[in-house]
């Protein structure tokens, strides 16, 4: 492979055998080198292949001014995450998480720390992602000696949630808030506590995550099976009324219309979770 562009002393861009742009990392890989020279394979530590030219340019821009140690740590964290998180991660995680971790370390060095207002919800709804966040703090401490605050584990977890859903951070925050408030509506409506250790609760939370993601990103299901809708509304009338309360909350809070199809499937899940409790 030949050097296409030198980004900094440790990062260069090139093209692979299929003529796809790649970003290549290695200590000293670009130091004293020139465009068109052959890349020293022995120095290659990581090759990044993004899905588009725009993403590749964004990653180059992020990596250009970040210490190689921070990039290496981020790559280690993502590699670990792939052993814990079963869903496919959007490649943008290399852009967003690298930038976040570098900024978090710089803030820590300046004595500026932020609290994560959603830490409780993240622990509860995104367990595997939060575990990755905690491991990330351990890796940062072991490699660089910085002991970042525990809230930072939740912030790192959110980047993995983004990468799973393919959403931006504001959407992920809204999704988390929506899930939390929907659970409050359910508990108030049925006057009951849900069994959070049950398999049905786990299934319901999974449904809520994807329901919230579809609604917030305006990709909600909009089928028109009127016969099925009529049957569900009549058989599970009290559950349907709870679903209507949830729809009203979403429309008021987020100014988003919830299609009837989504309401019907939410009704079915409400019946299951409240009947099994």
Secondary structure as UniProt FT lines:
FT   STRAND          5..8
FT   TURN            9..10
FT   STRAND          11..15
FT   TURN            17..18
FT   STRAND          21..25
FT   TURN            27..28
FT   TURN            31..32
FT   TURN            35..36
FT   HELIX           41..43
FT   STRAND          46..48
FT   HELIX           53..64
FT   HELIX           68..84
FT   TURN            91..92
FT   HELIX           93..109
FT   TURN            110..111
FT   TURN            117..118
FT   HELIX           119..125
FT   HELIX           127..144
FT   HELIX           151..165
FT   HELIX           169..190
FT   TURN            196..197
FT   HELIX           199..216
FT   TURN            217..218
FT   HELIX           226..235
FT   HELIX           237..254
FT   HELIX           260..275
//
